[in-house]
Every structure is written in structure tokens, then in C-alpha cells.
Amino acid sequence: MIEADRLCKTFLVHRKRPGLWGSIRSLVRRERMEKRAVRDVSFRVEEGEIVGLVGANGAGKTTIVKMLAGVIHPTSGEARVLGFRPWERDNRFRRQIALIMGQKAQLWWDLPAADCFLLLKEIFRIPEDLYRERLDYLSGVLDVREELHIQLRRLSLGERMKMELIAALLHGPRVVYLDEPTIGLDLTSQRAIRDFILGYREEHRPAMILTSHYMEDIERLCRRILILREGELVFDGSLAQVVERYADHKIVTAHLRGQNGPVTAGELAPFGHVDHCDASMIRLRVPRGRVAEAAAELLRRYPIADLAIEEVEVGAIIERIQRAKGATRAP
């Protein structure tokens, strides 16, 4: 469905000179430099798969999405989406994709969403019966039927985002790009958007690429992630592989009851790294192979009211991968 082979994208940007004199010189003679936004990125996304693009600001996520949607040309490399080269912008290709950008609206601010949808119906030449069926389904699932005839400017951010989703999916795309679809939304709206995306994927099976800075989006929606660092793909694999490969320990937390005096870090040191210890709680980072042994010893030594063994947060692991040098793609 989606194939990228050694995609690269370089931009020419103006270097800002410091100080007042530098600003004056830049008016006469600007100094340009190359910014490599994407470097030799290759991956494949199959039908019915949601793949998460993860990386810090400026890592190249949106640039990759724009190249695969045909918005910008790559500097080098090759890509095929549904058998088409995206930047050739063949109408047969454009009828089968959708690009949803959380920070940019495609609907008209002064019109009700229903009027915008009628225009999109004509642009994509959607038959009347199919249009009514899809609009009824999408507006019902997203619970916005009552808002269809209200000016977009009068809707909340969450309601406008739902309208953007309907607009993008009315023509039944086979490939969907979701660039920060939940940015700025409250928790209830974020949850509603996630649930909708999962349900839509299950029923219609498009290939999806998702970018987000919210780890809950990634963990809830994506089984596979691509981690980018400074334009390079440094990891391609499942969330389970991220934890297994990069987290060599688990978090063991014990809540104490009736402990006589505080627990010292020295007596806990043999079990692992001590994050916290006092008369009421112990928190340790224990090597994965010693978790059962450490838990049993804690239960034997201390009056424990509750014991929890947890994986390291995926978000913390991904941050470490992004900062690390020499990270490599998962097998």
C-alpha cells in the first residue's frame, strides 16, 4: 500500500546572523544553508495497519507525511502509494488518500460543515446515496449530527476536529495520513477521536500513518512505530520490541504497613537501583531477570501491604532512543 525507499528531503534555509549589524547585512546579502529534513528513510505500510511516526520537533515526521501525500517533492529516493508516485498528483491517486492535519483546517470557517461536505461531494463525485450513507455513518459515530448546520467558527475545537475527520473520510480513502489529529483537544475529545480511528480502521481497513506527540495516541492506536531522530529512521518495530530491546529493567513498587523506622538505600542496593525508600514506600529499578527474586525477598523482609511490578513507560524509552547515538532499526 505505502512504500518509501531511501527518501531524502533537503531544504535551503537562511542563516540568521546575530546582532543588529548582522540583521542589516542579511537585508543585502543572505547566507543560505542546507537543512536535511529527511535522510534515507525506507519503510512499508500494509492495508489495515496504523503505523506511528514518532520523533521530536523537527525530526522529519510532517515532511515524510507531506511527501507521501504528494504535497512536496523529495530531493531523492522513491515512494509508491497505491502504486502511484505521490508527487505526480495523479487524480486517481488523490481520490484514494486523505490528509488530516490537526494544526491546519481544510473546511471553510464561515460555513456550516454540511455545506462544506456538499462541495466535497461534488469535488470527489460521490454518488448521492453513498454520500448520504457515509455522512450519516460518520456523523453518528462521532456524535455531531446536531452540529452539522452550525457555523464552524461557533463549534468547539473538538467538534471542529470531528468535522475535519468526516470531510477527510467522506470519499472512502484507502490511505489516511493523520498528522497530530488530537493536538490541543481536551481528554474527552482525544478519547473520542482515538476510539473513532480504531473503529474506522477495523471496519474499512485503510493503511494509516499517524504522527503525534501524545504517547497515549501512539500506545492506543499503533502496534508498530517508526522513531525518527534528526531526519533518520532509528527504529522500526512494535511497541513490545521497544520495551524488550531498550528497557533492561522493571519498576518494583512496595507500599509498607507497620514498618518500624525508615528503610535505607544500603539494604535495598542488592536488589537494584533505589529510586525511593522510606517507612511507607520502596521503589526499585530491578534487572528483568531478577524481578521474581527481588519481589520474593521484599515480601519476606518487610510488612508489605501492596506490591506492584510495572514496565518502564514507553514514552520514557522512546525519549532515550531519540537522545541516544547509534540507535539502530529493530530486526
C-alpha positions as CSV (number, residue, x, y, z in Angstrom):
1,M,0.0,0.0,0.0
2,I,2.7,2.5,1.1
3,E,6.3,2.1,0.2
4,A,9.2,4.5,0.9
5,D,12.7,3.7,-0.4
6,R,15.6,5.9,0.8
7,L,13.5,9.1,0.8
8,C,15.5,12.3,1.4
9,K,14.4,15.9,1.6
10,T,16.7,18.9,1.8
11,F,15.6,22.5,2.3
12,L,17.5,25.7,1.7
13,V,17.1,28.0,4.7
14,H,18.5,31.4,5.5
15,R,21.1,31.5,8.3
16,K,20.2,34.2,10.8
17,R,23.2,36.4,11.7
18,P,23.4,37.7,15.3
19,G,23.0,41.3,16.3
20,L,21.7,44.4,14.7
21,W,24.6,44.6,12.2
22,G,24.0,41.0,11.2
23,S,20.3,41.7,10.5
24,I,21.3,44.7,8.3
25,R,23.8,42.6,6.4
26,S,21.1,40.0,5.8
27,L,18.9,42.5,4.0
28,V,21.6,42.9,1.4
29,R,23.2,39.5,1.3
30,R,21.5,36.5,2.7
31,E,23.5,33.5,3.7
32,R,21.8,30.2,2.8
33,M,22.4,26.8,4.3
34,E,21.1,23.3,3.6
35,K,18.8,21.6,6.1
36,R,18.5,17.9,5.7
37,A,15.0,17.2,7.0
38,V,14.8,13.5,5.9
39,R,17.7,11.2,5.3
40,D,17.4,7.8,3.5
41,V,14.1,6.7,5.1
42,S,12.7,3.4,4.0
43,F,9.6,1.5,5.2
44,R,6.4,-0.2,4.1
45,V,2.8,0.1,5.5
46,E,0.2,-2.6,4.6
47,E,-3.6,-2.4,4.3
48,G,-5.3,-2.2,7.7
49,E,-2.2,-1.1,9.5
50,I,-1.8,2.0,11.7
51,V,1.9,3.0,11.9
52,G,3.0,5.7,14.3
53,L,5.7,8.2,13.3
54,V,7.4,9.3,16.5
55,G,10.1,11.9,17.0
56,A,11.0,15.3,18.5
57,N,10.0,18.6,16.8
58,G,12.0,18.9,13.6
59,A,12.7,15.2,13.3
60,G,11.0,15.0,9.9
61,K,7.6,13.5,10.6
62,T,5.4,16.0,8.9
63,T,7.9,16.2,6.0
64,I,7.6,12.5,5.4
65,V,3.8,12.7,5.5
66,K,3.7,15.6,3.0
67,M,6.0,13.7,0.6
68,L,3.8,10.6,0.8
69,A,0.7,12.8,0.3
70,G,2.2,14.5,-2.8
71,V,2.3,18.0,-1.2
72,I,6.1,18.3,-1.6
73,H,8.7,16.6,-3.8
74,P,11.6,14.6,-2.3
75,T,15.1,15.6,-3.1
76,S,16.0,12.0,-3.8
77,G,14.6,8.5,-3.3
78,E,11.4,6.8,-4.3
79,A,7.9,6.2,-2.9
80,R,4.8,4.4,-4.1
81,V,1.4,4.8,-2.6
82,L,-1.3,2.5,-4.1
83,G,1.1,2.1,-7.0
84,F,1.4,5.9,-7.7
85,R,4.2,8.3,-7.2
86,P,2.6,10.8,-4.8
87,W,4.2,14.0,-6.1
88,E,2.9,13.4,-9.6
89,R,-0.5,14.2,-8.1
90,D,-2.5,11.9,-10.4
91,N,-6.2,12.5,-9.8
92,R,-6.7,8.7,-9.5
93,F,-4.2,8.8,-6.6
94,R,-5.7,11.9,-4.9
95,R,-9.2,10.3,-4.9
96,Q,-7.9,7.5,-2.7
97,I,-6.0,9.3,0.0
98,A,-6.8,11.7,2.9
99,L,-4.5,14.0,4.8
100,I,-5.7,15.3,8.2
101,M,-3.6,17.9,9.9
102,G,-4.5,18.9,13.4
103,Q,-2.9,22.3,13.1
104,K,-4.5,23.2,9.7
105,A,-8.2,23.3,8.7
106,Q,-9.5,22.3,5.3
107,L,-13.1,23.4,5.9
108,W,-14.4,26.9,5.5
109,W,-14.6,28.8,8.8
110,D,-17.7,30.8,7.9
111,L,-19.8,27.9,6.6
112,P,-21.7,25.1,8.4
113,A,-20.0,21.7,8.0
114,A,-23.0,20.4,6.0
115,D,-22.4,23.0,3.2
116,C,-18.6,22.1,3.1
117,F,-19.5,18.4,2.8
118,L,-21.8,19.1,-0.2
119,L,-18.9,20.8,-2.0
120,L,-16.6,17.9,-1.3
121,K,-19.3,15.5,-2.6
122,E,-19.1,17.3,-5.9
123,I,-15.3,17.5,-6.0
124,F,-15.0,13.8,-5.4
125,R,-18.1,12.9,-7.4
126,I,-19.6,10.8,-4.7
127,P,-23.0,9.3,-5.7
128,E,-25.9,10.8,-3.7
129,D,-26.9,7.5,-2.0
130,L,-23.3,6.7,-1.0
131,Y,-22.7,10.3,0.2
132,R,-25.8,10.2,2.5
133,E,-24.9,6.8,3.8
134,R,-21.3,7.8,4.7
135,L,-22.3,11.1,6.2
136,D,-25.0,9.5,8.3
137,Y,-22.5,6.9,9.5
138,L,-19.6,9.2,10.2
139,S,-21.7,11.9,11.9
140,G,-23.5,9.3,14.0
141,V,-20.3,7.6,15.2
142,L,-18.7,10.9,16.0
143,D,-21.9,12.2,17.6
144,V,-22.1,15.5,15.7
145,R,-25.4,15.2,13.8
146,E,-26.8,18.2,15.8
147,E,-23.8,20.4,14.9
148,L,-23.8,19.8,11.1
149,H,-25.7,23.0,10.3
150,I,-23.8,25.3,12.8
151,Q,-21.1,27.7,11.5
152,L,-17.7,26.1,12.0
153,R,-16.4,29.2,13.8
154,R,-19.1,28.6,16.5
155,L,-18.0,25.0,17.3
156,S,-15.6,23.9,19.9
157,L,-12.1,22.7,18.9
158,G,-13.1,19.1,19.4
159,E,-16.2,19.4,17.3
160,R,-14.3,21.1,14.5
161,M,-11.7,18.3,14.6
162,K,-14.6,15.7,14.2
163,M,-15.9,17.7,11.2
164,E,-12.4,17.6,9.7
165,L,-12.3,13.8,10.1
166,I,-15.7,13.5,8.3
167,A,-14.5,15.7,5.5
168,A,-11.4,13.7,5.0
169,L,-13.2,10.3,5.0
170,L,-16.4,11.1,3.0
171,H,-14.8,9.8,-0.2
172,G,-13.7,6.5,1.4
173,P,-9.9,6.8,1.1
174,R,-7.7,3.7,1.1
175,V,-4.8,5.6,2.6
176,V,-5.1,8.0,5.5
177,Y,-2.4,10.3,6.9
178,L,-3.1,11.7,10.4
179,D,-0.8,14.5,11.4
180,E,-1.3,15.4,15.1
181,P,-5.1,14.7,15.0
182,T,-5.6,15.2,18.7
183,I,-3.4,18.3,19.3
184,G,-4.9,20.8,21.6
185,L,-8.0,18.7,22.4
186,D,-9.3,18.0,25.9
187,L,-9.1,14.5,27.3
188,T,-12.7,13.6,26.4
189,S,-12.3,14.7,22.8
190,Q,-8.9,12.9,22.5
191,R,-10.5,9.7,23.7
192,A,-13.4,10.1,21.2
193,I,-11.1,10.6,18.3
194,R,-8.9,7.6,19.2
195,D,-12.0,5.3,19.6
196,F,-13.3,6.5,16.2
197,I,-10.0,5.9,14.4
198,L,-9.7,2.4,15.8
199,G,-13.3,1.6,14.9
200,Y,-12.9,3.1,11.4
201,R,-9.7,1.1,10.8
202,E,-11.4,-2.1,11.9
203,E,-14.3,-1.7,9.6
204,H,-12.7,-0.1,6.5
205,R,-9.1,-1.4,6.7
206,P,-7.2,1.6,5.2
207,A,-3.5,2.0,5.6
208,M,-2.8,4.7,8.1
209,I,0.2,6.7,9.2
210,L,-0.1,8.7,12.4
211,T,2.2,11.4,13.9
212,S,1.6,12.5,17.4
213,H,3.5,14.0,20.4
214,Y,0.9,12.3,22.7
215,M,2.2,8.9,23.8
216,E,-1.4,7.8,24.6
217,D,-2.2,8.2,20.9
218,I,0.7,6.0,19.9
219,E,0.1,3.3,22.6
220,R,-3.7,3.2,22.0
221,L,-3.6,3.2,18.2
222,C,-0.3,1.8,16.9
223,R,1.1,-1.7,17.2
224,R,4.2,-0.6,15.2
225,I,6.2,2.6,15.4
226,L,8.9,4.4,13.4
227,I,11.2,6.5,15.5
228,L,12.9,9.4,13.8
229,R,15.9,11.4,15.0
230,E,17.2,14.4,13.0
231,G,15.6,13.0,9.8
232,E,16.9,9.5,10.2
233,L,14.9,6.4,10.9
234,V,16.5,4.8,14.0
235,F,13.8,2.3,15.0
236,D,11.2,0.3,13.1
237,G,9.3,-2.2,15.1
238,S,6.5,-2.9,17.5
239,L,5.9,-1.3,20.9
240,A,6.6,-4.6,22.5
241,Q,10.0,-4.7,20.8
242,V,10.8,-1.2,22.1
243,V,10.3,-2.3,25.7
244,E,12.0,-5.7,25.2
245,R,15.1,-4.2,23.5
246,Y,15.6,-0.9,25.3
247,A,14.2,-1.4,28.8
248,D,16.6,-3.8,30.7
249,H,14.7,-3.4,34.0
250,K,11.2,-3.2,35.5
251,I,9.9,-0.9,38.2
252,V,9.0,-2.7,41.5
253,T,7.0,-0.6,44.0
254,A,6.1,-1.8,47.5
255,H,3.8,0.0,49.9
256,L,4.6,-0.8,53.5
257,R,2.3,-1.1,56.5
258,G,3.5,-1.1,60.1
259,Q,7.2,-0.7,59.3
260,N,9.4,0.2,62.3
261,G,11.6,3.0,61.1
262,P,12.7,4.0,57.6
263,V,14.2,1.6,55.1
264,T,17.7,2.5,54.0
265,A,19.0,2.5,50.4
266,G,22.0,0.4,51.5
267,E,19.9,-2.6,52.5
268,L,18.0,-2.4,49.2
269,A,21.0,-2.0,46.9
270,P,21.5,-5.7,46.2
271,F,18.1,-5.8,44.5
272,G,18.6,-3.0,42.0
273,H,18.7,0.8,41.7
274,V,16.8,2.5,44.5
275,D,14.6,5.4,43.3
276,H,12.8,5.9,46.6
277,C,12.7,4.4,50.1
278,D,11.2,5.5,53.4
279,A,8.9,3.9,56.1
280,S,5.9,3.9,53.8
281,M,7.2,3.0,50.3
282,I,10.0,1.4,48.4
283,R,10.6,1.9,44.6
284,L,13.3,0.0,42.8
285,R,14.6,-0.5,39.2
286,V,15.3,-4.2,39.1
287,P,17.0,-6.0,36.2
288,R,14.4,-8.0,34.3
289,G,16.0,-11.4,35.1
290,R,15.9,-10.7,38.9
291,V,12.4,-9.3,39.3
292,A,10.9,-12.5,40.8
293,E,13.8,-12.9,43.2
294,A,13.6,-9.3,44.3
295,A,9.8,-9.4,44.9
296,A,10.1,-12.6,47.0
297,E,12.8,-11.1,49.1
298,L,10.9,-7.9,49.7
299,L,7.8,-9.9,50.8
300,R,10.0,-11.9,53.2
301,R,11.8,-8.9,54.8
302,Y,9.1,-6.2,55.0
303,P,5.4,-5.8,56.1
304,I,4.1,-5.1,52.6
305,A,0.5,-4.0,52.1
306,D,0.7,-3.8,48.3
307,L,3.3,-4.8,45.7
308,A,3.3,-3.7,42.0
309,I,5.6,-4.7,39.2
310,E,5.5,-2.4,36.1
311,E,7.2,-2.0,32.8
312,V,9.1,1.3,32.2
313,E,6.9,3.9,30.4
314,V,7.1,3.6,26.7
315,G,7.4,7.4,26.4
316,A,10.5,7.4,28.6
317,I,12.1,4.7,26.5
318,I,11.4,6.5,23.2
319,E,12.8,9.7,24.6
320,R,16.0,7.8,25.5
321,I,16.2,6.3,22.0
322,Q,15.8,9.8,20.4
323,R,18.6,11.2,22.5
324,A,20.9,8.2,22.1
325,K,23.6,7.9,19.4
326,G,24.0,4.8,17.3
327,A,20.4,3.5,17.7
328,T,19.5,1.0,15.0
329,R,16.4,-0.4,13.4
330,A,14.8,-3.3,15.1
331,P,15.1,-6.6,13.2
